[in-house]
Amino acid sequence: MTLKFARLGTAGNEQPAVIAQDADGTEKYFDLTPLTKDIDGVFLASDGFTRTRAALQSGELSEISAEGLRVGAPVARPGSVVAIGLNYTAHAAESGATPPEVPVVFLKPSNTISGPFDAAPIPPSSEKYDWEVELAIVIGKEASYLSSLDDAEACIAGYAVANDLSERDYQIPGAAGQWTKGKSLPASTPLGPWLVPAADVDANNLRLRTLVNGEARQDSNTSDMIFDPATIVHHLSQYMVLEPGDVIITGTPEGVALSGRFPYIQPGDVVELEIDGLGRQRQEYYRAQAGTVSAAPAHISA
């Protein structure tokens, strides 16, 4: 039985839930609060997925309705958001870069995480705001100086959809261009809608797609990654401690606006991103106002 873990409710007040199919194949939502206060590192590190399966089988979890509830990021605010750049050969080419021989690593603030259907702010002065569909890894147990790819695989709790929104003028041009500046903007890492256990995912063979206003932009497969998830986790563990609940976004395929083939995101645009088995995101974009907190009423997910 494939499970999908979600967090439902207003921002900052999400409640944990699990989605499971009944005998007829109908998906139902179940309250996870008898097992955990949140879907976080503590839950993941304490064999939360196995305990959830057992609780479902024994009937310990109550069915709930998700109708009208906001869908938040499927993991509570992580300690770290680690990102991998240029991890698809074709995307490296469209970016004008040589495919890397070792993973390109940068960090994003954890406060960039947002819900998969929340309204998305374009920075006040941004003219080159870009989408990036990415496979997200969620860490399930501490990873430090791992000795093998098998050890790295065992540290992966599950996978989700991510959008690594990027302001290219902040990221790239001139002496002041820095990846951190271009990748750290408010709500620039929509995550979800679900976290799916790694055991239920073939992470090396997943189709990724992006549509902007209904028009296809990205359409690729994780099999085209230069560095697969286990290699990424193993590599990162040599340079940092990965903790349960941390998120790693693994790079985007070709088809971004940076390529010059498509316009950048404009206010009113709708961007949809999906990965096979991991669900679909949908964001409507608006222009954030200078001097104010970048926020707008979240869109309600169906």
C-alpha positions in Angstrom: 0.0 0.0 0.0 1.5 3.3 -1.1 1.1 6.1 1.5 1.2 9.8 0.9 2.0 12.1 3.9 0.5 15.6 3.9 0.1 18.6 6.2 -3.2 20.4 6.1 -4.3 23.7 7.5 -3.4 27.4 7.6 0.2 28.4 7.4 1.9 27.7 10.7 -1.0 25.6 12.0 -0.8 22.5 9.7 -1.9 19.2 11.0 -0.3 15.9 9.9 -2.3 13.5 7.8 -1.8 10.3 5.7 -3.5 9.4 2.5 -4.2 5.7 1.9 -6.4 3.7 -0.5 -9.2 1.5 0.7 -10.0 -1.9 -0.7 -11.8 -0.2 -3.7 -8.8 2.0 -4.5 -10.5 5.1 -3.2 -8.0 7.5 -1.5 -8.9 8.6 2.0 -7.3 11.0 4.5 -6.5 9.9 8.0 -5.5 12.0 11.0 -1.9 11.4 12.1 -2.1 13.3 15.4 -2.4 10.1 17.5 1.1 9.2 16.3 2.8 12.6 15.9 2.3 16.4 16.3 3.8 17.0 12.9 5.6 15.4 10.0 9.1 16.4 11.0 12.6 15.0 11.7 11.5 13.4 14.9 8.7 11.5 13.3 10.8 10.4 10.3 13.7 9.3 12.5 11.5 7.2 14.8 10.2 4.9 12.1 7.1 7.0 11.5 6.2 5.4 8.2 6.2 1.9 9.6 4.2 3.0 12.6 1.7 4.7 10.3 1.2 1.5 8.3 0.6 -0.5 11.5 -1.8 2.1 12.8 -3.8 2.1 9.6 -4.0 -1.7 9.6 -5.2 -1.8 13.2 -7.8 0.9 12.6 -6.2 3.4 15.1 -6.4 6.4 12.8 -9.6 8.3 12.2 -10.7 9.3 8.7 -10.9 13.0 8.1 -12.1 15.3 5.3 -9.6 17.4 3.6 -12.2 19.4 1.6 -11.5 23.2 1.8 -8.3 22.8 3.7 -5.0 24.4 2.6 -2.3 22.0 1.7 1.0 23.0 3.3 4.5 21.7 2.6 4.6 18.0 3.5 7.5 18.4 6.0 7.6 20.9 8.8 10.2 23.6 8.4 13.5 21.7 7.8 16.8 22.6 9.5 18.5 22.8 6.1 17.5 23.1 2.5 20.4 21.9 0.3 20.3 22.4 -3.4 22.1 20.8 -6.4 22.7 22.9 -9.5 23.2 21.9 -13.1 22.3 18.2 -12.5 20.9 17.6 -16.0 23.2 17.8 -19.0 20.7 19.6 -21.2 20.0 22.2 -18.6 23.7 22.8 -18.0 23.9 23.4 -21.8 21.0 25.8 -21.9 22.6 27.7 -19.0 25.8 28.0 -20.9 27.7 25.8 -18.4 29.8 22.7 -18.7 28.2 19.6 -17.1 29.8 19.3 -13.7 32.1 16.5 -12.7 31.1 16.7 -9.0 27.8 18.0 -7.6 27.3 21.8 -7.6 26.0 22.6 -4.1 24.3 25.6 -2.6 22.0 26.3 0.3 18.6 27.9 0.5 17.1 29.4 3.7 14.6 27.1 5.3 12.1 30.0 5.4 11.8 29.8 1.6 9.6 26.6 2.0 6.0 27.3 1.1 2.9 25.3 0.3 2.4 23.8 -3.2 -0.7 25.8 -3.9 0.1 29.0 -2.1 0.0 32.3 -4.1 3.6 33.0 -5.1 5.3 36.4 -4.8 7.5 37.8 -7.6 10.1 40.1 -5.9 9.3 43.9 -6.3 12.2 44.6 -8.7 12.4 41.2 -10.4 12.3 41.0 -14.2 13.7 37.5 -14.6 11.8 35.2 -12.2 12.1 31.6 -13.3 10.6 28.2 -12.6 12.5 24.9 -11.9 10.8 21.6 -11.3 12.9 19.4 -9.1 12.8 16.1 -7.3 13.1 16.7 -3.5 14.8 14.3 -1.2 13.7 14.3 2.5 16.2 12.9 4.9 15.1 10.2 7.4 18.1 9.7 9.6 21.4 11.4 10.2 23.9 11.2 7.4 27.6 12.1 8.1 30.7 10.7 6.4 28.7 7.9 4.8 30.9 5.1 3.5 28.7 3.7 0.7 25.8 4.5 -1.6 23.8 1.8 0.2 24.2 3.8 3.4 23.1 6.9 1.6 20.0 5.2 0.2 19.1 4.1 3.8 19.1 7.8 4.9 16.4 8.8 2.4 13.0 8.9 4.0 11.0 9.9 0.9 10.5 12.2 -2.0 8.4 15.2 -3.0 7.9 17.7 -5.8 9.8 21.1 -5.4 10.0 24.3 -7.4 13.3 26.0 -7.0 12.2 29.5 -8.0 15.2 31.6 -9.2 15.7 35.3 -9.9 18.3 35.2 -12.7 19.4 38.8 -12.5 20.3 38.3 -8.9 21.8 34.9 -9.5 24.1 35.3 -12.5 25.3 38.6 -14.1 28.4 40.5 -13.1 30.5 40.6 -10.0 27.4 40.8 -7.7 25.7 37.7 -9.2 25.4 35.1 -6.6 23.4 31.9 -6.5 22.4 32.5 -2.9 20.9 35.9 -3.7 19.0 34.5 -6.6 17.7 31.4 -4.8 16.7 32.8 -1.3 13.6 34.9 -2.0 10.4 34.6 0.1 8.3 31.5 -0.7 10.8 30.5 -3.4 10.7 26.8 -2.6 7.1 25.5 -2.9 7.2 21.9 -1.7 4.6 19.0 -2.0 1.8 18.3 -2.1 2.9 15.0 -0.6 5.8 13.2 0.9 6.0 9.6 -0.5 8.1 7.0 1.3 11.3 6.1 -0.6 10.3 2.4 -0.7 7.3 3.3 -2.9 9.3 5.4 -5.4 11.7 4.6 -8.2 13.5 7.8 -7.9 15.7 7.1 -10.9 12.9 6.9 -13.3 10.3 9.6 -12.8 8.8 11.9 -15.3 9.0 15.7 -14.4 6.9 18.3 -16.1 6.3 22.1 -15.9 3.5 24.0 -17.6 3.1 27.8 -17.6 -0.4 29.0 -18.4 -1.2 25.5 -19.7 1.8 25.4 -22.1 4.5 22.8 -21.7 7.9 24.1 -20.6 9.8 21.2 -19.0 9.4 17.5 -19.8 12.1 15.2 -18.7 12.9 12.2 -16.5 15.1 11.7 -13.4 17.0 9.0 -15.3 18.7 11.9 -17.1 20.2 13.2 -13.8 24.0 13.4 -13.8 24.1 12.5 -10.1 21.4 10.3 -8.7 19.8 10.7 -5.2 22.0 8.2 -3.4 25.2 9.7 -5.0 24.0 13.2 -3.9 23.3 12.2 -0.3 26.7 10.3 -0.1 28.5 13.3 -1.5 26.9 15.9 0.8 27.6 13.7 3.8 31.3 14.2 3.3 30.9 18.0 3.8 27.9 18.5 6.1 25.7 16.7 8.6 22.3 15.9 7.1 19.6 15.6 9.7 16.2 14.0 9.7 13.7 16.3 8.1 16.3 18.1 6.0 15.3 18.7 2.3 17.6 18.3 -0.7 16.4 19.5 -4.1 18.2 17.7 -6.8 18.4 20.0 -9.9 16.1 20.8 -12.8 16.0 19.6 -16.4 16.0 21.8 -19.5 13.1 24.1 -20.3 13.5 27.1 -18.0 13.1 30.7 -19.1 16.9 31.3 -18.7 17.2 29.3 -22.0 15.8 32.3 -23.9 13.0 30.2 -25.4 10.3 31.4 -23.0 9.3 34.6 -21.2 10.0 34.8 -17.5 7.1 34.6 -14.9 4.8 37.6 -14.9 2.1 38.6 -12.4 -1.1 36.6 -13.1 0.8 33.6 -14.6 -0.1 30.1 -13.4 2.8 27.6 -13.1 2.1 23.9 -12.6 4.7 21.3 -11.8 4.4 17.6 -11.5 6.4 14.4 -11.0 5.0 10.9 -11.5 3.6 9.5 -8.3 4.5 12.6 -6.3 1.6 14.9 -7.3 1.2 18.3 -8.9 1.8 21.8 -7.6 0.0 24.9 -8.9 1.0 28.5 -8.1 -0.6 31.8 -9.2 2.0 34.6 -9.2 1.6 38.2 -8.0 3.9 41.2 -7.6 5.1 41.7 -4.1 5.1 45.3 -2.9 8.3 47.0 -1.7 8.4 47.6 2.0 5.8 45.0 3.0 5.9 41.4 4.1 5.7 39.3 1.0 2.4 37.5 1.5 -1.0 37.0 0.0 -4.0 34.8 0.8 -3.1 31.2 0.1 -5.1 29.5 -2.7 -7.2 26.6 -1.5 -6.4 23.3 -3.0 -9.1 21.1 -4.3 
